[in-house]
């Protein structure tokens, strides 16, 4: 009975551990740095750093623009290539499918997905289902307080459990 109880507790805690303290990937030289929608100012600066340092050749902004800077980059990319994708619906799974189709069309072999730390595990899982190349989930700490993080973690755990059983790209 103790073993069963321990297994139940572990099964309940595992999603929280995977979301709160996820395994993150190291950046590598990739074809693109992909910023997922839902940015509160933490994701785009990290992706821009990757592109400007030469770690990625292209910046992909997936989903509806979250920041004025997103809209500006889509209109006036500057010195590097910017691709603005608007999948419908605006969800991580749709973003993964759209980016994978783009990567296939452009013969990309590697992408880095830049997202908030607690979203990295689910983003990696969904992109892995859709994209066959080298993939890194680059997590950036959220720029908001404990209460908002707690709400986001609850939401993310629910989505992670759902997406675990929804096996399509």
C-alpha positions in Angstrom: 0.0 0.0 0.0 2.9 2.3 0.8 4.4 1.7 -2.7 1.0 2.5 -4.4 0.7 5.7 -2.3 4.3 6.7 -3.2 3.6 6.1 -6.9 0.4 8.3 -6.7 2.3 11.1 -5.1 5.1 10.8 -7.6 2.6 10.9 -10.5 1.0 14.0 -9.1 4.3 15.8 -8.4 6.1 14.9 -11.7 4.2 17.3 -13.9 5.0 20.2 -11.5 8.7 19.3 -11.5 8.7 19.0 -15.3 7.1 22.4 -15.5 8.7 24.3 -12.7 12.3 22.9 -13.1 12.3 21.6 -16.7 15.3 20.2 -18.5 16.5 23.0 -20.8 18.7 22.7 -23.9 21.9 24.5 -24.7 21.8 26.8 -27.7 23.5 25.5 -30.9 24.1 26.9 -34.4 20.7 26.6 -35.9 18.8 27.6 -39.0 16.3 29.6 -36.9 15.3 30.9 -33.5 11.6 30.6 -33.0 9.7 32.8 -30.6 6.4 31.4 -29.5 3.4 33.6 -28.8 2.6 34.5 -25.2 5.7 36.7 -24.8 5.6 39.1 -21.9 8.9 40.6 -22.8 11.2 37.7 -21.9 11.3 35.7 -25.1 12.1 38.1 -27.9 15.2 39.6 -26.3 16.7 36.1 -25.9 15.9 35.1 -29.5 17.3 38.4 -30.8 20.5 37.7 -28.8 20.7 34.3 -30.5 20.2 35.8 -34.0 22.5 38.7 -33.5 25.3 36.5 -32.1 25.1 34.3 -35.2 23.7 31.3 -33.4 20.6 31.4 -35.7 20.3 32.9 -39.2 16.5 33.5 -39.1 14.1 34.8 -36.5 10.7 33.3 -36.6 7.9 35.0 -34.7 5.1 32.4 -34.4 1.5 33.4 -33.4 -0.1 36.7 -32.9 2.3 39.5 -32.1 2.5 40.1 -28.3 4.7 43.2 -28.4 5.0 46.3 -30.4 8.6 45.2 -31.2 7.2 42.0 -32.9 5.1 44.1 -35.2 8.0 46.4 -36.0 10.3 43.4 -36.8 7.7 41.9 -39.1 7.4 45.2 -41.0 11.1 46.2 -40.9 13.4 43.2 -40.2 16.7 45.1 -40.5 19.9 43.2 -41.0 18.6 39.6 -40.5 15.7 37.6 -41.9 12.4 37.7 -39.9 9.5 35.4 -40.7 6.1 36.1 -39.1 3.8 33.1 -38.9 0.2 33.4 -37.9 -1.1 29.8 -37.4 -4.8 29.3 -36.8 -5.6 28.6 -34.1 -2.9 30.5 -32.2 -1.7 27.6 -30.1 1.6 25.9 -29.3 0.6 22.8 -31.3 -0.4 25.0 -34.3 2.8 26.9 -34.0 4.8 23.6 -34.0 3.0 22.4 -37.1 3.5 25.8 -39.0 7.2 26.0 -38.0 7.7 22.4 -39.1 6.1 23.0 -42.5 8.3 26.1 -42.9 11.4 24.1 -41.9 10.6 21.4 -44.3 10.0 23.8 -47.2 13.3 25.6 -46.4 15.3 22.4 -45.7 16.2 23.5 -42.2 18.0 21.0 -40.1 17.9 22.7 -36.7 15.8 25.2 -34.8 15.8 26.7 -31.3 12.4 27.3 -29.8 12.5 30.2 -27.3 9.8 30.2 -24.7 9.2 30.8 -21.0 10.8 28.3 -18.8 7.6 26.6 -17.5 6.4 26.2 -21.1 9.7 24.6 -22.4 8.7 20.9 -21.7 5.4 21.0 -23.6 6.8 23.2 -26.4 9.7 20.6 -26.9 7.2 17.7 -26.9 5.0 19.3 -29.5 7.8 20.5 -31.7 9.5 17.1 -31.5 6.2 15.5 -32.8 6.2 17.9 -35.8 9.9 18.6 -36.6 12.5 15.8 -37.4 15.6 18.0 -37.1 17.8 19.1 -34.3 15.8 20.9 -31.7 16.6 23.0 -28.6 14.0 24.3 -26.1 15.5 27.5 -24.8 13.7 28.6 -21.6 13.7 32.1 -20.3 12.5 32.9 -16.7 9.1 34.7 -16.6 9.1 38.4 -15.8 6.2 38.3 -13.4 5.5 37.5 -9.8 4.8 34.3 -7.9 1.1 34.5 -8.1 1.1 34.8 -11.9 3.7 32.0 -12.1 1.6 29.8 -10.0 -1.4 30.3 -12.2 0.7 29.7 -15.3 2.1 26.5 -13.9 -1.4 25.2 -13.1 -2.4 26.0 -16.7 0.7 24.5 -18.2 0.4 21.2 -16.2 -3.2 20.8 -17.4 -2.1 21.4 -21.0 0.9 19.1 -20.6 -1.2 16.2 -19.4 -3.7 16.8 -22.2 -1.0 17.1 -24.9 0.7 13.9 -23.6 -2.4 11.9 -24.8 -3.1 14.0 -27.9 -0.5 12.3 -30.1 -0.8 14.2 -33.3 1.3 17.2 -34.5 
